Amino acid sequence: MSALSRFLEKNGRPLLAILALLTLAGGAFAQWSGAASLSAQFWFAGGSVVLVVLLVEIVRSLMQRQFGLDVVAALSMSAALAFDEPLAANIVALMYAGGQQLENFAEGRARREMTALLGRVARTAMCYCGDKLEEVPIERLVPGDRVLIRRGEVIPVDGVLAAPAADIDMSALTGESMPVRFFEGDQVPSGCVGCGAAFDLITTLPAAESTYAGIVRLVKSAQESKAPMVRLADRYALWFLMATVIIAGAAWWLTGDRLRALSVLVVATPCPLILAVPVAIISGMSRAASIGVLIKSGGALETLARVRTAILDKTGTMTTGRAGVVDIRTVNGVEASEMLRLAASLDQASNHASAESLVAAAKARGLALSKPTDVTETPGSGIAGTVDGRRLVVGGSNFVKEHSRTGDPYDLGESIPPGSAVVAVSMDGAVAGIILLSDQVRGDALETIAAFRNADVSRFVLASGDRADVVRAVGTRLGIDTAHGDLAPNDKVDIVVRERERAPVMMIGDGVNDAPALAAADVGVAMGARGAAASSEAADVVLLVDDLGPLAIAVSLARRARMIALQSVAVGIGLSFAAMGFAAFGYLPPVEGAILQEVIDVAVILNALRALARP
């Protein structure tokens, strides 16, 4: 492509609008100066140039088997020039070219949050190469590389924090205004910004597979999508054109006044369908992206607006997906916090999931952990060792009982909540107590359910592969309508299919086993940008945050965007048909009709931009 072609492709529409405006102003000045013939030449030139460009675009669209409503604008300009009404032709030309610019402005505003996501992609990283730091393209980074993240830099790839602590701006992914503190060993997603002191990061994924790369791919796909309402507008373009021609022809035939036909054509441009619908839909998608909810397509947003039933996976969705300490029971006067501290200190030497949960719980409570010695571990059973001079045994009840001289962990096992795991602890040969671990319900789960109900999602179903009694207990606590446990992936699909017979269904999950159900639902929602790739690919909506709260807001945003789009169409088309009626009966001359249509266009587009606001 030549430089001239690239320039025209980028700046052609603004230049066309400027040309139409200049010829209109030039003709008006000539008319004021008494040069009526010169003014007509100005207006004729402006209308002709824009008409030629429009005809070229129409031919290109027809060659691609696309038929749009711009044909009405071409007809009105052609008729104005043919009927010796150059001023009307120039005004329609300005209306068309200015409408293109208005569309660019409105879509730019509507896409701003998604465009901002694309603009944050890091291109290079400061990588440690031996004893030196070298700036390298992020494509060269491989798992295990150590990179330096300086203050204000975008994190280029996913990695593990290799510093005691770091403050990170997560707003690009989560919309959170306050920085989040990460600690050594924490997973750090790409696309965020280091906002404190510089720190090192050990990369865990190549750039192409990192969190932010996936987000960028999803955003590009969303921007290229075309909503069903927009396709519907294209489908009815021919019918609208036929109605316009019939009304214009009837007005001319019945009255013999060709200017009435011209006036009908001038006011017939259906910008509410051409511009308002995509602007409202894209505005809703962009606003959702700003709070961490990436809707992949306009069609997904429209469907999300109609959802009435939510099917939720339990683990990682309504619960944290990580075991936490829910109770500590001790005997013989042992302090609960001290027993947890000693057990967690010993468990630093184990990579068992329960050990990681104990260590995390102790650190969260600010307990100072000691270094264990003389450690021996029996995989799957427990661990023994010395901490601060005390001999400890930590593990399952049987294992601890066998390695203790006195006491029985089972004596402390009354009224254990369903689904809880028991970690027994022995100190110096005597059973000291038990620690109960459980996958905890999210702290904001009840508020989230209430927010969904406020967004007109009226039915909730919990579907999980976990034990049925555990799932029912969580469902009862959250006020879920129906809870199903012990489900295989195909069982979840069956539940989705049954619920779809009642109402449009939204399925929310975060694992590979959820992917078939996500694909079967009207709207599939994948939890977390770092969740399983299969679930993110199958989903229509991806949460960039590990939180369901923004999804409830996104449902309200979707309903609002769809309502505004329909409102813009109904009001805009209604006003256009009313103006066509006035024009057909001779109450609206061509020039005034063109001005009125431009006012209608601006009004419906500004109304569509209301979808950017939070409901």
C-alpha positions in Angstrom: 0.0 0.0 0.0 1.4 3.4 -1.0 1.9 6.3 1.5 -0.9 8.2 -0.2 -3.3 5.2 0.1 -2.5 4.8 3.8 -3.0 8.5 4.3 -6.4 8.5 2.6 -7.4 5.3 4.5 -6.6 7.0 7.8 -7.8 10.6 7.1 -10.3 10.1 4.2 -13.4 10.5 6.4 -12.3 13.6 8.2 -11.2 15.2 4.9 -14.6 14.4 3.4 -16.4 16.0 6.3 -14.2 19.1 6.1 -14.8 19.3 2.3 -18.6 19.1 2.7 -18.4 21.8 5.5 -16.2 24.1 3.4 -18.3 23.9 0.3 -21.5 24.5 2.3 -19.8 27.6 4.0 -18.4 28.8 0.7 -21.8 28.6 -1.0 -23.5 30.4 1.9 -20.9 33.2 1.6 -21.4 33.5 -2.1 -25.2 33.6 -1.6 -24.7 36.4 1.0 -22.5 38.2 -1.5 -25.2 38.1 -4.2 -23.4 35.4 -6.4 -26.2 32.9 -6.5 -24.8 30.9 -9.4 -21.4 30.6 -7.6 -23.1 29.4 -4.5 -24.9 26.7 -6.4 -21.6 25.6 -7.9 -20.1 25.3 -4.4 -23.0 23.2 -3.1 -23.1 21.1 -6.3 -19.4 20.3 -6.0 -19.6 19.3 -2.3 -22.6 17.0 -2.9 -21.0 15.5 -6.0 -17.7 14.6 -4.4 -19.2 13.0 -1.3 -21.7 11.1 -3.6 -18.9 9.7 -5.7 -17.1 8.4 -2.6 -20.3 7.0 -1.2 -21.1 5.2 -4.5 -17.6 3.6 -4.5 -18.2 2.3 -0.9 -21.6 1.0 -1.9 -20.1 -0.9 -4.8 -17.4 -2.4 -2.6 -20.0 -3.5 -0.1 -22.2 -5.1 -2.8 -19.1 -7.0 -4.2 -18.7 -8.4 -0.7 -22.4 -9.4 -0.7 -23.3 -6.7 1.9 -26.2 -4.4 1.6 -26.5 -1.4 3.9 -28.7 1.6 4.5 -26.2 4.0 3.0 -28.1 3.5 -0.2 -30.8 5.8 1.1 -28.2 8.6 1.5 -26.9 8.0 -2.0 -30.5 8.2 -3.4 -31.2 11.4 -1.6 -28.0 13.1 -2.8 -28.6 11.9 -6.4 -32.2 13.1 -6.4 -31.2 16.5 -4.9 -28.6 17.0 -7.6 -30.9 15.8 -10.3 -33.8 18.0 -9.1 -31.5 21.1 -9.0 -31.5 21.3 -5.2 -27.7 21.5 -4.6 -28.0 23.0 -1.1 -30.0 20.0 0.0 -27.4 17.7 -1.6 -24.6 19.5 0.2 -26.4 19.3 3.5 -27.1 15.6 3.1 -23.4 15.2 2.1 -22.3 16.9 5.3 -24.8 14.8 7.2 -23.4 11.6 5.8 -19.7 12.6 6.1 -20.3 14.2 9.5 -22.2 11.1 10.6 -19.1 9.0 9.8 -17.0 11.2 12.0 -19.7 11.1 14.7 -19.6 7.4 14.5 -15.8 7.3 14.8 -16.0 9.6 17.9 -18.8 7.6 19.5 -17.2 4.2 18.9 -13.9 5.7 20.1 -15.6 6.7 23.3 -17.3 3.4 23.6 -14.2 1.3 23.0 -11.9 3.4 25.2 -11.6 0.8 28.1 -10.9 -2.1 25.7 -8.5 0.1 23.6 -6.7 1.0 26.9 -6.2 -2.7 27.6 -4.6 -3.2 24.2 -2.3 -0.2 24.7 -0.8 -1.6 27.8 1.1 -4.5 26.2 4.8 -4.6 27.2 7.2 -4.9 24.3 10.5 -5.4 26.2 11.8 -6.6 29.6 14.9 -6.1 31.6 16.3 -9.6 31.9 19.3 -10.8 34.0 21.8 -12.3 31.5 24.6 -13.6 33.7 25.9 -10.7 35.8 24.3 -8.1 33.5 20.9 -6.6 32.9 19.8 -6.6 29.2 16.7 -5.2 27.6 15.2 -8.0 25.5 12.0 -8.4 23.5 9.4 -10.2 25.6 9.2 -13.0 22.9 12.7 -14.1 24.0 11.7 -14.7 27.6 11.3 -18.3 28.7 10.1 -19.9 31.9 12.7 -19.5 34.6 14.2 -16.2 33.4 14.7 -13.6 36.1 13.5 -10.1 35.1 13.7 -6.7 36.8 10.4 -4.8 37.1 11.0 -1.1 37.7 8.6 1.4 39.2 5.8 2.2 36.7 6.7 -0.6 34.3 4.0 -3.0 32.9 4.7 -6.6 34.0 5.5 -8.4 30.7 4.8 -12.0 31.5 3.3 -14.1 34.3 5.8 -14.9 37.0 6.6 -15.6 40.7 7.6 -12.7 42.9 11.3 -13.0 43.9 11.3 -10.3 46.5 10.1 -10.1 50.1 7.1 -7.9 49.0 5.9 -5.7 46.2 3.1 -3.2 45.6 1.4 -3.7 42.3 -1.3 -1.7 40.5 -3.9 -4.2 39.4 -6.4 -1.7 38.0 -5.9 -2.8 34.4 -7.3 -6.2 35.3 -9.5 -5.6 38.2 -10.4 -1.9 38.2 -9.1 -1.7 41.8 -8.0 1.8 42.6 -5.6 0.8 45.4 -2.4 -1.1 44.9 -2.3 -4.7 46.0 0.6 -6.1 48.1 2.2 -9.3 46.9 4.6 -11.4 48.9 7.6 -13.6 47.9 6.4 -16.7 46.1 3.1 -15.2 45.0 2.0 -15.6 41.4 1.9 -12.2 39.7 -0.1 -11.8 36.4 1.1 -9.9 33.4 -0.4 -6.6 32.4 -0.2 -5.1 35.9 2.1 -2.3 36.9 4.8 -2.1 39.6 4.0 1.0 41.6 6.5 0.7 44.5 10.2 -0.2 44.7 11.8 -2.2 41.9 11.6 -6.0 42.3 12.6 -9.2 40.6 10.2 -11.7 38.9 10.9 -15.3 37.9 8.9 -16.0 34.7 6.6 -19.0 34.7 5.1 -18.7 31.2 6.2 -17.5 27.7 4.8 -14.1 26.7 2.4 -15.7 24.2 0.8 -17.9 26.9 0.7 -15.3 29.7 -2.4 -13.8 31.3 -2.3 -10.5 29.4 -1.6 -12.0 26.0 -4.8 -14.1 26.4 -6.7 -10.9 27.4 -5.4 -9.1 24.3 -6.5 -11.9 22.1 -10.0 -11.8 23.7 -10.2 -8.0 23.4 -9.3 -8.1 19.7 -12.0 -10.8 19.1 -14.6 -8.7 21.0 -13.8 -5.6 18.9 -14.2 -7.5 15.7 -17.5 -9.1 16.6 -20.8 -7.9 15.3 -23.9 -8.0 17.5 -27.1 -9.8 16.4 -29.0 -6.5 16.7 -26.5 -4.9 14.2 -26.9 -7.9 11.8 -30.6 -7.5 12.2 -30.3 -3.9 11.1 -28.4 -5.0 8.0 -31.0 -7.7 7.3 -33.9 -5.2 7.3 -32.0 -2.6 5.3 -33.6 -3.6 2.0 -37.1 -3.5 3.5 -36.5 0.0 4.9 -35.2 1.1 1.5 -38.3 -0.3 -0.2 -40.6 1.5 2.3 -38.7 4.8 1.8 -38.9 4.5 -2.0 -42.6 3.7 -1.8 -43.5 6.6 0.4 -41.4 9.0 -1.7 -42.8 7.7 -5.0 -46.4 7.9 -3.6 -45.9 11.5 -2.5 -44.6 12.4 -6.0 -47.3 10.5 -7.8 -50.2 11.8 -5.8 -49.1 15.4 -5.6 -46.9 15.8 -8.7 -44.4 17.6 -6.5 -41.0 15.9 -6.9 -39.5 18.0 -4.0 -41.8 16.1 -1.6 -40.2 12.8 -2.8 -36.8 14.4 -2.3 -37.7 15.5 1.2 -38.8 12.0 2.1 -35.5 10.6 0.9 -33.5 13.3 2.8 -35.2 12.5 6.2 -35.1 8.7 5.7 -31.5 7.9 6.7 -31.9 5.5 9.5 -28.9 6.3 11.6 -30.5 4.8 14.8 -29.9 1.4 13.2 -26.6 2.2 11.5 -24.9 4.0 14.4 -26.9 3.9 17.7 -27.1 0.1 18.1 -23.4 -0.7 17.7 -22.4 2.3 19.8 -24.7 1.2 22.7 -23.5 -2.5 22.5 -19.8 -1.5 22.3 -20.3 1.0 25.2 -21.7 -1.8 27.4 -18.8 -4.1 26.5 -16.3 -1.4 27.2 -17.8 -0.4 30.5 -17.8 -4.1 31.6 -14.1 -4.4 30.6 -13.4 -1.4 32.9 -14.5 -3.4 35.9 -12.7 -6.6 35.0 -15.4 -8.4 33.0 -14.4 -9.2 29.4 -17.5 -9.9 27.2 -16.2 -11.6 24.0 -18.8 -10.4 21.6 -21.9 -8.2 21.1 -24.0 -11.3 20.9 -22.8 -12.4 24.3 -23.7 -9.1 25.8 -27.2 -9.2 24.3 -27.7 -12.8 25.6 -26.3 -11.8 29.0 -29.0 -9.1 29.2 -31.7 -11.8 29.0 -30.2 -14.3 31.5 -32.6 -15.3 34.3 -30.9 -18.4 35.7 -27.3 -18.8 37.0 -25.6 -22.2 37.4 -22.5 -22.0 39.5 -19.7 -24.3 40.1 -18.8 -24.6 43.8 -15.0 -24.9 44.1 -13.2 -21.8 43.1 -16.5 -20.0 42.3 -18.6 -19.8 45.4 -15.8 -21.0 47.6 -12.2 -19.9 47.6 -10.8 -23.1 46.1 -8.2 -23.2 48.9 -8.5 -24.9 52.3 -8.5 -22.6 55.2 -8.5 -23.1 59.0 -12.0 -23.1 60.2 -11.5 -24.4 63.8 -8.7 -25.3 66.2 -9.5 -27.7 69.1 -6.9 -28.3 71.8 -6.5 -30.4 75.0 -4.4 -30.1 78.2 -4.3 -26.4 78.1 -2.4 -26.0 74.8 -2.9 -22.6 73.3 -4.5 -22.7 69.8 -2.3 -20.1 68.3 0.9 -21.8 69.6 -0.2 -25.2 68.3 -0.9 -23.7 64.9 2.5 -21.9 64.9 4.4 -25.1 65.7 2.5 -27.3 63.3 2.9 -24.7 60.5 6.6 -24.4 61.3 7.0 -28.2 60.8 4.9 -28.2 57.7 7.2 -25.8 56.0 9.2 -28.9 55.1 6.2 -30.5 53.3 4.6 -29.8 50.0 1.3 -31.4 50.9 -1.8 -29.2 50.2 -2.8 -29.3 53.9 0.7 -28.2 54.9 0.6 -25.2 52.5 -2.8 -24.3 54.0 -1.5 -24.4 57.6 1.6 -22.3 56.7 -0.6 -19.7 54.9 -3.0 -19.6 57.9 -0.2 -19.0 60.4 1.4 -16.3 58.3 -2.0 -14.6 57.8 -2.3 -14.5 61.6 1.1 -12.9 62.0 2.7 -15.9 63.7 6.5 -16.2 63.6 7.5 -19.5 62.2 10.6 -21.4 63.3 12.9 -23.6 61.3 12.2 -27.4 61.7 14.9 -30.0 62.1 15.2 -33.8 62.1 12.2 -33.9 59.7 10.9 -37.2 58.4 7.7 -37.4 56.2 5.5 -40.3 55.4 3.9 -39.4 52.1 0.1 -39.2 52.3 0.1 -39.8 56.1 2.0 -37.1 58.0 5.3 -35.5 59.0 7.4 -35.6 62.2 10.2 -33.3 63.3 11.6 -31.0 66.0 10.6 -27.3 66.3 11.9 -25.0 69.1 13.1 -28.1 71.0 9.7 -29.8 70.9 9.0 -33.1 69.1 6.0 -32.7 66.8 3.9 -35.1 64.7 1.4 -33.6 62.3 -0.9 -35.4 59.9 -3.9 -37.7 59.7 -5.6 -38.8 62.9 -4.5 -42.4 62.6 -0.9 -41.4 61.9 -0.7 -39.1 64.9 -2.4 -41.6 67.2 0.1 -44.2 66.2 3.0 -41.9 67.0 1.7 -40.6 70.3 1.9 -42.2 73.8 -1.2 -40.5 75.2 -4.4 -39.1 73.8 -6.6 -39.8 70.8 -7.4 -37.3 68.1 -10.8 -39.0 67.5 -12.0 -37.8 70.9 -12.0 -34.3 69.4 -13.9 -35.2 66.3 -17.5 -34.4 67.3 -19.7 -32.2 65.1 -17.2 -31.7 62.4 -18.7 -29.7 59.5 -19.3 -31.6 56.2 -16.3 -31.6 53.9 -13.8 -30.6 56.5 -10.3 -32.1 56.6 -8.8 -33.0 60.0 -5.1 -32.3 60.7 -4.0 -33.8 64.1 -1.1 -32.6 66.1 1.0 -34.3 68.7 3.6 -32.5 71.0 6.3 -34.5 72.8 4.3 -37.7 72.5 0.9 -36.4 73.6 -2.0 -35.5 71.4 -2.3 -31.7 71.6 -5.4 -31.2 69.4 -6.8 -31.1 65.9 -7.0 -28.4 63.2 -10.0 -28.3 60.9 -9.5 -27.3 57.3 -12.2 -26.5 54.8 -12.7 -24.9 51.4 -14.3 -21.7 52.6 -17.3 -19.9 51.2 -16.2 -16.6 49.7 -16.7 -13.8 52.1 -18.7 -11.8 49.6 -20.7 -14.8 48.3 -24.0 -13.7 50.0 -23.6 -10.1 48.8 -22.9 -11.4 45.3 -26.1 -13.6 45.2 -28.1 -10.6 46.4 -26.5 -8.4 43.7 -27.5 -11.0 41.1 -31.0 -11.0 42.3 -31.1 -7.2 42.1 -30.0 -7.6 38.5 -33.1 -9.8 37.8 -31.3 -13.2 37.9 -34.0 -15.0 39.8 -32.9 -18.7 40.0 -29.6 -20.2 41.3 -28.3 -23.7 40.8 -25.1 -25.0 42.5 -23.4 -27.8 40.4 -20.2 -29.4 41.6 -18.2 -32.6 41.4 -17.6 -32.3 45.2 -19.5 -34.5 47.7 -23.2 -34.0 47.6 -23.5 -33.3 51.4 -20.8 -30.6 51.1 -22.5 -29.0 48.1 -25.9 -29.0 49.9 -24.4 -27.4 52.9 -22.9 -24.6 50.9 -26.1 -24.2 48.9 -28.2 -23.9 52.1 -25.8 -21.3 53.6 -26.1 -19.2 50.4 -29.8 -19.6 49.8 -29.3 -21.4 46.5 -32.5 -22.8 45.0 -31.1 -26.2 44.0 -27.7 -27.8 44.8 -26.3 -30.9 43.0 -23.1 -32.8 44.0 -21.0 -35.8 42.8 -21.4 -34.5 39.2 -19.3 -35.6 36.2 -18.8 -33.0 33.4 -21.6 -34.6 31.3 -23.9 -34.3 34.3 -23.3 -30.6 34.4 -24.2 -30.3 30.8 -27.5 -32.2 31.4 -28.3 -29.7 34.2 -27.6 -26.8 31.9 -29.8 -28.3 29.1 -32.7 -28.8 31.6 -32.5 -25.3 33.0 -32.4 -23.8 29.5 -36.0 -25.1 29.1 -37.0 -22.7 31.9 -35.1 -19.5 31.0 -31.9 -18.3 29.5 -29.0 -19.7 31.5 -25.6 -18.4 32.6 -23.1 -21.0 33.6 -20.1 -19.9 35.8 -17.1 -22.1 36.3 -13.3 -22.1 36.5 -12.0 -25.6 35.6 -11.4 -27.9 32.6 -14.3 -30.0 33.7 -16.6 -27.0 33.4 -15.8 -26.3 29.7 -18.5 -28.5 28.2 -21.2 -26.9 30.5 -19.9 -23.4 29.7 -20.2 -24.2 26.0 -23.8 -25.6 26.4 -25.1 -22.6 28.3 -26.6 -19.5 26.7 -23.8 -17.6 28.3 -20.7 -19.3 29.7 -18.6 -17.4 32.2 -15.0 -18.4 33.1 -13.6 -17.4 36.4 -10.3 -15.7 36.3 -8.0 -14.9 33.4 -5.5 -17.3 34.8 -8.1 -20.1 35.0 -8.0 -23.2 32.8 -7.5 -22.4 29.1 -10.2 -24.8 28.1 -12.8 -23.0 30.2 -11.7 -19.5 29.0 -11.9 -20.6 25.3 -15.4 -22.2 25.8 -16.7 -19.2 27.7 -18.5 -16.2 26.3 -17.5 -14.0 29.2 -14.1 -14.1 31.0 -13.7 -12.6 34.5 -10.3 -10.9 34.7 -10.7 -10.9 38.5 -11.1 -13.7 41.0 -14.4 -12.2 42.1 -18.1 -12.6 41.1 -19.2 -9.2 42.2 -18.3 -7.4 39.0 -20.2 -10.0 37.0 -23.4 -8.9 38.7 -22.7 -5.4 37.7 -21.9 -6.6 34.2 -25.4 -8.2 34.0 -27.0 -4.9 34.9 -24.7 -3.1 32.3 -25.8 -5.6 29.6 -29.4 -5.0 30.4 -28.9 -1.3 30.3 -27.0 -1.3 27.0 -29.6 -3.5 25.3 -32.4 -1.3 26.6 -30.7 1.8 25.4 -30.0 0.3 22.0 -33.7 -0.7 21.6 -34.8 2.7 22.9 -32.5 4.5 20.4 -33.9 2.4 17.5 -37.6 2.8 18.5 -37.3 6.6 19.1 -35.0 7.3 16.2 -36.9 5.2 13.6 -40.2 6.6 15.0 -39.0 10.2 14.5 -37.6 9.3 11.0 -41.0 7.9 9.9 -42.8 10.9 11.4 -40.5 13.2 9.5 -41.1 11.2 6.3 -44.8 11.7 6.8 -44.5 15.5 7.3 -42.2 15.6 4.2 -44.7 13.6 2.1 -47.5 16.1 3.0 -45.3 19.1 2.1 -44.7 20.4 5.6 -41.0 19.7 5.6 -38.9 21.1 2.7 -35.6 19.3 1.7 -33.2 21.6 3.4 -35.1 21.7 6.7 -35.6 18.0 6.5 -31.8 17.4 6.2 -31.2 19.6 9.2 -33.9 17.8 11.2 -32.4 14.4 10.3 -29.0 15.5 11.5 -30.5 16.6 14.9 -32.2 13.1 15.2 -28.8 11.4 14.4 -27.0 13.4 17.1 -29.7 12.8 19.7 -29.8 9.0 19.3 -26.0 8.6 19.3 -25.7 10.7 22.4 -28.4 8.6 24.0 -26.5 5.4 23.0 -23.4 6.7 24.7 -25.4 6.6 28.0 -24.5 2.9 28.1 -21.0 3.9 29.2 -22.4 5.0 32.5 -22.7 2.7 35.5 -26.3 1.6 36.2 
